[in-house]
């Protein structure tokens, strides 16, 4: 569906989603290896509608890789986003968050790392379902706390357009 390329220590990684297989995968290419030599495909997560075409990644100073994705669950009361965390030892953990409700739906997640490994930020677009036109959508940011059930805490709406202007908010971005 879509991919993201990240530089890790002595390797480059490609992460991609496959909605047909309901999976998120990755492969690595080690520095100095022939261009055609890649690791076997690794499954980050599979099943349960885990894949959609939204991926954003950032690496923190300690080598942890943070990958923010949207899933395709799209059911009221269930999380629409998944934070996928790869520790420097190569182990992955997945943290669903961002509940879909009748009133709003999260999409287009980004993750931002800082020089401090314990300060990770996330943002996403909130599609407002209470209006007939998409002029009430907004962008929220918060801190990542994987020990919290909510995963993204201290959320703040940072872009909230005046609905009378009839402008749409959709894709957000972060630093690279």
FIKOLZA-1660 file (N, C-alpha, C; in steps of 0.1 Angstrom, whole numbers, plus 5000, padded with zeros to 4 digits):
% residues 176
   i   px   py   pz ch aa at
   1 5008 4988 5000  A  X  N
   1 5000 5000 5000  A  X CA
   1 5009 5013 5000  A  X  C
   2 5017 5013 5010  A  X  N
   2 5026 5025 5012  A  X CA
   2 5038 5021 5020  A  X  C
   3 5049 5028 5019  A  X  N
   3 5061 5024 5027  A  X CA
   3 5068 5036 5033  A  X  C
   4 5077 5033 5042  A  X  N
   4 5085 5043 5048  A  X CA
   4 5099 5037 5049  A  X  C
   5 5109 5046 5047  A  X  N
   5 5123 5041 5047  A  X CA
   5 5130 5048 5059  A  X  C
   6 5137 5041 5067  A  X  N
   6 5143 5046 5079  A  X CA
   6 5158 5041 5080  A  X  C
   7 5167 5050 5084  A  X  N
   7 5181 5047 5086  A  X CA
   7 5182 5042 5101  A  X  C
   8 5188 5030 5103  A  X  N
   8 5191 5026 5116  A  X CA
   8 5206 5024 5117  A  X  C
   9 5211 5019 5128  A  X  N
   9 5226 5017 5129  A  X CA
   9 5230 5006 5120  A  X  C
  10 5239 5010 5110  A  X  N
  10 5245 5001 5100  A  X CA
  10 5235 4994 5091  A  X  C
  11 5223 5000 5090  A  X  N
  11 5213 4994 5081  A  X CA
  11 5202 5004 5077  A  X  C
  12 5195 5001 5067  A  X  N
  12 5184 5008 5062  A  X CA
  12 5172 4998 5063  A  X  C
  13 5160 5003 5067  A  X  N
  13 5148 4995 5068  A  X CA
  13 5137 5001 5060  A  X  C
  14 5130 4992 5053  A  X  N
  14 5118 4996 5046  A  X CA
  14 5106 4989 5054  A  X  C
  15 5096 4997 5057  A  X  N
  15 5084 4993 5064  A  X CA
  15 5073 4995 5055  A  X  C
  16 5064 4986 5053  A  X  N
  16 5052 4988 5044  A  X CA
  16 5040 4980 5049  A  X  C
  17 5029 4985 5045  A  X  N
  17 5016 4979 5048  A  X CA
  17 5010 4972 5036  A  X  C
  18 5003 4961 5039  A  X  N
  18 4996 4953 5028  A  X CA
  18 4982 4950 5033  A  X  C
  19 4973 4958 5028  A  X  N
  19 4959 4957 5032  A  X CA
  19 4953 4943 5028  A  X  C
  20 4957 4938 5017  A  X  N
  20 4952 4925 5012  A  X CA
  20 4956 4914 5022  A  X  C
  21 4968 4914 5027  A  X  N
  21 4973 4904 5036  A  X CA
  21 4970 4908 5051  A  X  C
  22 4965 4920 5053  A  X  N
  22 4962 4925 5066  A  X CA
  22 4975 4925 5075  A  X  C
  23 4986 4930 5069  A  X  N
  23 4999 4929 5076  A  X CA
  23 5007 4942 5074  A  X  C
  24 5016 4944 5084  A  X  N
  24 5026 4954 5083  A  X CA
  24 5040 4947 5084  A  X  C
  25 5048 4949 5074  A  X  N
  25 5061 4942 5072  A  X CA
  25 5073 4951 5072  A  X  C
  26 5085 4945 5074  A  X  N
  26 5097 4953 5072  A  X CA
  26 5108 4944 5067  A  X  C
  27 5118 4950 5061  A  X  N
  27 5130 4943 5056  A  X CA
  27 5142 4953 5059  A  X  C
  28 5154 4947 5061  A  X  N
  28 5166 4955 5063  A  X CA
  28 5176 4952 5053  A  X  C
  29 5184 4962 5050  A  X  N
  29 5196 4961 5041  A  X CA
  29 5208 4966 5049  A  X  C
  30 5217 4957 5052  A  X  N
  30 5229 4961 5060  A  X CA
  30 5239 4969 5051  A  X  C
  31 5245 4979 5057  A  X  N
  31 5255 4987 5050  A  X CA
  31 5266 4978 5045  A  X  C
  32 5270 4980 5033  A  X  N
  32 5281 4972 5027  A  X CA
  32 5277 4959 5020  A  X  C
  33 5265 4955 5022  A  X  N
  33 5260 4942 5016  A  X CA
  33 5257 4946 5001  A  X  C
  34 5257 4936 4992  A  X  N
  34 5253 4939 4978  A  X CA
  34 5239 4944 4978  A  X  C
  35 5236 4952 4968  A  X  N
  35 5223 4959 4968  A  X CA
  35 5211 4950 4968  A  X  C
  36 5213 4938 4962  A  X  N
  36 5202 4928 4961  A  X CA
  36 5201 4919 4974  A  X  C
  37 5209 4921 4983  A  X  N
  37 5209 4913 4995  A  X CA
  37 5202 4920 5007  A  X  C
  38 5190 4915 5010  A  X  N
  38 5181 4920 5020  A  X CA
  38 5178 4909 5030  A  X  C
  39 5174 4913 5042  A  X  N
  39 5169 4903 5052  A  X CA
  39 5156 4897 5048  A  X  C
  40 5153 4886 5054  A  X  N
  40 5140 4880 5052  A  X CA
  40 5129 4890 5056  A  X  C
  41 5117 4889 5050  A  X  N
  41 5106 4898 5054  A  X CA
  41 5102 4895 5069  A  X  C
  42 5101 4905 5077  A  X  N
  42 5097 4904 5091  A  X CA
  42 5083 4909 5092  A  X  C
  43 5074 4902 5099  A  X  N
  43 5061 4906 5101  A  X CA
  43 5060 4914 5114  A  X  C
  44 5057 4926 5113  A  X  N
  44 5055 4935 5125  A  X CA
  44 5042 4932 5132  A  X  C
  45 5032 4930 5124  A  X  N
  45 5019 4925 5129  A  X CA
  45 5010 4921 5117  A  X  C
  46 5002 4911 5120  A  X  N
  46 4993 4906 5109  A  X CA
  46 4980 4902 5115  A  X  C
  47 4969 4903 5106  A  X  N
  47 4956 4900 5110  A  X CA
  47 4948 4912 5116  A  X  C
  48 4936 4910 5119  A  X  N
  48 4927 4919 5126  A  X CA
  48 4927 4933 5119  A  X  C
  49 4928 4933 5106  A  X  N
  49 4927 4946 5098  A  X CA
  49 4938 4956 5103  A  X  C
  50 4950 4951 5106  A  X  N
  50 4960 4960 5111  A  X CA
  50 4966 4969 5101  A  X  C
  51 4964 4967 5088  A  X  N
  51 4971 4975 5078  A  X CA
  51 4962 4985 5071  A  X  C
  52 4967 4997 5070  A  X  N
  52 4961 5007 5062  A  X CA
  52 4972 5015 5055  A  X  C
  53 4970 5025 5048  A  X  N
  53 4980 5032 5040  A  X CA
  53 4985 5045 5047  A  X  C
  54 4987 5044 5060  A  X  N
  54 4993 5056 5067  A  X CA
  54 5004 5051 5075  A  X  C
  55 5017 5056 5072  A  X  N
  55 5028 5052 5080  A  X CA
  55 5037 5064 5082  A  X  C
  56 5042 5066 5094  A  X  N
  56 5052 5076 5097  A  X CA
  56 5061 5071 5107  A  X  C
  57 5074 5074 5106  A  X  N
  57 5084 5068 5115  A  X CA
  57 5094 5078 5119  A  X  C
  58 5100 5076 5131  A  X  N
  58 5111 5084 5136  A  X CA
  58 5119 5076 5146  A  X  C
  59 5132 5078 5147  A  X  N
  59 5141 5071 5156  A  X CA
  59 5145 5080 5167  A  X  C
  60 5145 5075 5179  A  X  N
  60 5149 5083 5191  A  X CA
  60 5164 5081 5193  A  X  C
  61 5170 5089 5201  A  X  N
  61 5184 5090 5204  A  X CA
  61 5190 5076 5209  A  X  C
  62 5182 5068 5216  A  X  N
  62 5187 5055 5221  A  X CA
  62 5185 5044 5210  A  X  C
  63 5181 5047 5198  A  X  N
  63 5180 5037 5187  A  X CA
  63 5166 5031 5186  A  X  C
  64 5157 5035 5195  A  X  N
  64 5143 5029 5194  A  X CA
  64 5137 5035 5181  A  X  C
  65 5130 5027 5174  A  X  N
  65 5122 5031 5162  A  X CA
  65 5108 5032 5166  A  X  C
  66 5102 5043 5163  A  X  N
  66 5088 5046 5166  A  X CA
  66 5080 5047 5152  A  X  C
  67 5070 5038 5150  A  X  N
  67 5063 5038 5137  A  X CA
  67 5048 5040 5141  A  X  C
  68 5043 5051 5135  A  X  N
  68 5029 5054 5138  A  X CA
  68 5021 5050 5125  A  X  C
  69 5010 5042 5127  A  X  N
  69 5002 5038 5116  A  X CA
  69 4987 5039 5119  A  X  C
  70 4980 5038 5108  A  X  N
  70 4965 5037 5109  A  X CA
  70 4962 5023 5106  A  X  C
  71 4952 5017 5113  A  X  N
  71 4947 5004 5109  A  X CA
  71 4934 5005 5101  A  X  C
  72 4929 4994 5097  A  X  N
  72 4916 4994 5089  A  X CA
  72 4904 4988 5097  A  X  C
  73 4905 4989 5110  A  X  N
  73 4894 4984 5119  A  X CA
  73 4882 4991 5116  A  X  C
  74 4882 5005 5117  A  X  N
  74 4871 5014 5114  A  X CA
  74 4858 5010 5121  A  X  C
  75 4858 5006 5133  A  X  N
  75 4846 5002 5141  A  X CA
  75 4845 5012 5153  A  X  C
  76 4833 5017 5155  A  X  N
  76 4831 5026 5166  A  X CA
  76 4835 5019 5180  A  X  C
  77 4843 5027 5188  A  X  N
  77 4847 5022 5201  A  X CA
  77 4860 5014 5200  A  X  C
  78 4866 5012 5188  A  X  N
  78 4879 5005 5187  A  X CA
  78 4890 5015 5182  A  X  C
  79 4902 5012 5186  A  X  N
  79 4913 5021 5181  A  X CA
  79 4915 5020 5166  A  X  C
  80 4918 5032 5161  A  X  N
  80 4921 5034 5146  A  X CA
  80 4935 5035 5143  A  X  C
  81 4944 5037 5154  A  X  N
  81 4958 5040 5152  A  X CA
  81 4966 5029 5160  A  X  C
  82 4978 5027 5155  A  X  N
  82 4987 5017 5162  A  X CA
  82 5001 5023 5162  A  X  C
  83 5006 5025 5174  A  X  N
  83 5020 5029 5176  A  X CA
  83 5028 5016 5176  A  X  C
  84 5038 5014 5167  A  X  N
  84 5046 5002 5167  A  X CA
  84 5060 5006 5171  A  X  C
  85 5065 5000 5181  A  X  N
  85 5078 5004 5187  A  X CA
  85 5088 4992 5185  A  X  C
  86 5100 4996 5179  A  X  N
  86 5110 4986 5177  A  X CA
  86 5122 4990 5186  A  X  C
  87 5125 4982 5196  A  X  N
  87 5136 4984 5205  A  X CA
  87 5149 4982 5197  A  X  C
  88 5161 4987 5202  A  X  N
  88 5173 4985 5195  A  X CA
  88 5177 4971 5194  A  X  C
  89 5172 4962 5202  A  X  N
  89 5175 4947 5201  A  X CA
  89 5167 4941 5190  A  X  C
  90 5158 4948 5183  A  X  N
  90 5150 4943 5172  A  X CA
  90 5136 4938 5175  A  X  C
  91 5132 4938 5188  A  X  N
  91 5119 4934 5192  A  X CA
  91 5109 4945 5190  A  X  C
  92 5097 4940 5185  A  X  N
  92 5086 4950 5183  A  X CA
  92 5075 4948 5193  A  X  C
  93 5068 4959 5196  A  X  N
  93 5056 4959 5204  A  X CA
  93 5046 4969 5197  A  X  C
  94 5033 4965 5197  A  X  N
  94 5023 4973 5191  A  X CA
  94 5013 4978 5201  A  X  C
  95 5010 4991 5200  A  X  N
  95 5002 4998 5210  A  X CA
  95 4990 5005 5203  A  X  C
  96 4978 4998 5202  A  X  N
  96 4967 5005 5196  A  X CA
  96 4962 5016 5204  A  X  C
  97 4957 5027 5197  A  X  N
  97 4952 5039 5204  A  X CA
  97 4943 5047 5194  A  X  C
  98 4937 5058 5199  A  X  N
  98 4930 5066 5190  A  X CA
  98 4916 5060 5187  A  X  C
  99 4907 5061 5196  A  X  N
  99 4894 5054 5194  A  X CA
  99 4886 5062 5184  A  X  C
 100 4879 5054 5175  A  X  N
 100 4869 5059 5166  A  X CA
 100 4856 5060 5173  A  X  C
 101 4849 5072 5171  A  X  N
 101 4836 5074 5178  A  X CA
 101 4827 5079 5167  A  X  C
 102 4814 5080 5171  A  X  N
 102 4804 5085 5161  A  X CA
 102 4807 5099 5158  A  X  C
 103 4813 5106 5167  A  X  N
 103 4816 5121 5166  A  X CA
 103 4829 5124 5158  A  X  C
 104 4839 5115 5159  A  X  N
 104 4852 5118 5153  A  X CA
 104 4860 5106 5151  A  X  C
 105 4869 5107 5141  A  X  N
 105 4878 5096 5138  A  X CA
 105 4892 5101 5136  A  X  C
 106 4902 5094 5142  A  X  N
 106 4916 5098 5140  A  X CA
 106 4922 5092 5127  A  X  C
 107 4931 5099 5121  A  X  N
 107 4938 5094 5109  A  X CA
 107 4951 5102 5107  A  X  C
 108 4959 5098 5097  A  X  N
 108 4971 5104 5093  A  X CA
 108 4981 5106 5105  A  X  C
 109 4984 5096 5113  A  X  N
 109 4993 5098 5125  A  X CA
 109 5007 5101 5121  A  X  C
 110 5014 5109 5129  A  X  N
 110 5028 5111 5128  A  X CA
 110 5034 5109 5142  A  X  C
 111 5047 5107 5142  A  X  N
 111 5054 5105 5155  A  X CA
 111 5067 5114 5154  A  X  C
 112 5070 5120 5165  A  X  N
 112 5082 5129 5165  A  X CA
 112 5090 5126 5178  A  X  C
 113 5103 5123 5175  A  X  N
 113 5112 5120 5186  A  X CA
 113 5120 5133 5190  A  X  C
 114 5126 5133 5201  A  X  N
 114 5134 5144 5206  A  X CA
 114 5147 5139 5211  A  X  C
 115 5156 5148 5214  A  X  N
 115 5169 5143 5219  A  X CA
 115 5168 5135 5232  A  X  C
 116 5156 5136 5239  A  X  N
 116 5154 5128 5251  A  X CA
 116 5146 5116 5248  A  X  C
 117 5151 5104 5250  A  X  N
 117 5144 5092 5246  A  X CA
 117 5130 5090 5253  A  X  C
 118 5128 5096 5264  A  X  N
 118 5115 5095 5271  A  X CA
 118 5105 5106 5267  A  X  C
 119 5109 5114 5257  A  X  N
 119 5100 5125 5252  A  X CA
 119 5097 5122 5238  A  X  C
 120 5085 5116 5235  A  X  N
 120 5081 5112 5222  A  X CA
 120 5067 5119 5220  A  X  C
 121 5065 5125 5209  A  X  N
 121 5053 5132 5206  A  X CA
 121 5045 5125 5194  A  X  C
 122 5032 5126 5195  A  X  N
 122 5024 5121 5184  A  X CA
 122 5014 5131 5180  A  X  C
 123 5010 5131 5168  A  X  N
 123 4999 5139 5163  A  X CA
 123 4991 5132 5152  A  X  C
 124 4979 5137 5151  A  X  N
 124 4970 5131 5140  A  X CA
 124 4959 5141 5137  A  X  C
 125 4953 5138 5125  A  X  N
 125 4941 5146 5121  A  X CA
 125 4929 5139 5128  A  X  C
 126 4920 5147 5132  A  X  N
 126 4907 5143 5138  A  X CA
 126 4897 5147 5128  A  X  C
 127 4890 5137 5121  A  X  N
 127 4879 5140 5112  A  X CA
 127 4867 5141 5121  A  X  C
 128 4860 5153 5120  A  X  N
 128 4848 5156 5128  A  X CA
 128 4836 5150 5120  A  X  C
 129 4829 5141 5126  A  X  N
 129 4817 5135 5119  A  X CA
 129 4804 5141 5123  A  X  C
 130 4804 5152 5131  A  X  N
 130 4792 5159 5136  A  X CA
 130 4787 5169 5126  A  X  C
 131 4795 5173 5116  A  X  N
 131 4791 5183 5106  A  X CA
 131 4790 5176 5092  A  X  C
 132 4781 5181 5084  A  X  N
 132 4779 5176 5071  A  X CA
 132 4791 5178 5062  A  X  C
 133 4798 5189 5064  A  X  N
 133 4810 5192 5056  A  X CA
 133 4822 5191 5065  A  X  C
 134 4834 5188 5060  A  X  N
 134 4846 5185 5068  A  X CA
 134 4853 5198 5071  A  X  C
 135 4846 5208 5076  A  X  N
 135 4853 5221 5080  A  X CA
 135 4855 5222 5095  A  X  C
 136 4852 5211 5102  A  X  N
 136 4855 5211 5117  A  X CA
 136 4866 5201 5121  A  X  C
 137 4873 5196 5111  A  X  N
 137 4884 5187 5114  A  X CA
 137 4895 5195 5121  A  X  C
 138 4904 5188 5128  A  X  N
 138 4914 5195 5135  A  X CA
 138 4926 5186 5136  A  X  C
 139 4937 5191 5141  A  X  N
 139 4950 5184 5143  A  X CA
 139 4953 5184 5158  A  X  C
 140 4955 5173 5164  A  X  N
 140 4959 5172 5178  A  X CA
 140 4973 5166 5180  A  X  C
 141 4980 5170 5190  A  X  N
 141 4993 5165 5194  A  X CA
 141 4992 5161 5209  A  X  C
 142 5001 5152 5212  A  X  N
 142 5002 5148 5226  A  X CA
 142 5015 5141 5229  A  X  C
 143 5017 5137 5241  A  X  N
 143 5029 5129 5245  A  X CA
 143 5026 5114 5244  A  X  C
 144 5036 5106 5241  A  X  N
 144 5035 5092 5240  A  X CA
 144 5038 5086 5254  A  X  C
 145 5030 5078 5259  A  X  N
 145 5032 5071 5272  A  X CA
 145 5027 5057 5270  A  X  C
 146 5036 5047 5266  A  X  N
 146 5032 5034 5264  A  X CA
 146 5028 5026 5276  A  X  C
 147 5030 5032 5288  A  X  N
 147 5024 5025 5300  A  X CA
 147 5010 5029 5303  A  X  C
 148 5005 5039 5295  A  X  N
 148 4991 5044 5297  A  X CA
 148 4982 5036 5288  A  X  C
 149 4970 5033 5292  A  X  N
 149 4960 5027 5283  A  X CA
 149 4957 5035 5271  A  X  C
 150 4958 5048 5273  A  X  N
 150 4955 5057 5261  A  X CA
 150 4966 5059 5252  A  X  C
 151 4978 5055 5255  A  X  N
 151 4991 5057 5248  A  X CA
 151 4995 5071 5245  A  X  C
 152 4985 5079 5240  A  X  N
 152 4988 5093 5237  A  X CA
 152 4981 5101 5248  A  X  C
 153 4989 5108 5256  A  X  N
 153 4984 5115 5268  A  X CA
 153 4986 5130 5266  A  X  C
 154 4979 5138 5274  A  X  N
 154 4980 5153 5273  A  X CA
 154 4978 5158 5259  A  X  C
 155 4967 5154 5253  A  X  N
 155 4964 5158 5240  A  X CA
 155 4959 5173 5239  A  X  C
 156 4964 5180 5229  A  X  N
 156 4960 5194 5227  A  X CA
 156 4957 5196 5212  A  X  C
 157 4945 5202 5209  A  X  N
 157 4942 5206 5196  A  X CA
 157 4951 5217 5192  A  X  C
 158 4960 5216 5182  A  X  N
 158 4969 5226 5178  A  X CA
 158 4965 5234 5166  A  X  C
 159 4957 5228 5157  A  X  N
 159 4951 5234 5146  A  X CA
 159 4936 5232 5146  A  X  C
 160 4929 5243 5147  A  X  N
 160 4914 5242 5148  A  X CA
 160 4909 5254 5139  A  X  C
 161 4906 5251 5126  A  X  N
 161 4902 5262 5117  A  X CA
 161 4888 5268 5121  A  X  C
 162 4887 5280 5118  A  X  N
 162 4874 5287 5119  A  X CA
 162 4864 5280 5109  A  X  C
 163 4854 5274 5113  A  X  N
 163 4845 5267 5104  A  X CA
 163 4838 5276 5094  A  X  C
 164 4837 5289 5097  A  X  N
 164 4831 5298 5087  A  X CA
 164 4840 5300 5075  A  X  C
 165 4853 5297 5076  A  X  N
 165 4862 5299 5065  A  X CA
 165 4861 5287 5055  A  X  C
 166 4854 5277 5059  A  X  N
 166 4852 5265 5050  A  X CA
 166 4865 5260 5044  A  X  C
 167 4875 5258 5053  A  X  N
 167 4888 5252 5049  A  X CA
 167 4889 5238 5055  A  X  C
 168 4895 5229 5048  A  X  N
 168 4897 5215 5053  A  X CA
 168 4911 5213 5059  A  X  C
 169 4912 5205 5069  A  X  N
 169 4924 5201 5075  A  X CA
 169 4925 5186 5072  A  X  C
 170 4937 5182 5067  A  X  N
 170 4938 5168 5064  A  X CA
 170 4952 5162 5068  A  X  C
 171 4961 5163 5059  A  X  N
 171 4974 5157 5061  A  X CA
 171 4982 5166 5070  A  X  C
 172 4989 5159 5080  A  X  N
 172 4998 5167 5089  A  X CA
 172 5012 5161 5086  A  X  C
 173 5022 5168 5090  A  X  N
 173 5035 5163 5088  A  X CA
 173 5043 5167 5101  A  X  C
 174 5055 5162 5102  A  X  N
 174 5064 5165 5112  A  X CA
 174 5078 5166 5107  A  X  C
 175 5088 5169 5115  A  X  N
 175 5102 5171 5111  A  X CA
 175 5108 5158 5106  A  X  C
 176 5118 5159 5097  A  X  N
 176 5125 5148 5093  A  X CA
 176 5139 5150 5095  A  X  C
% end
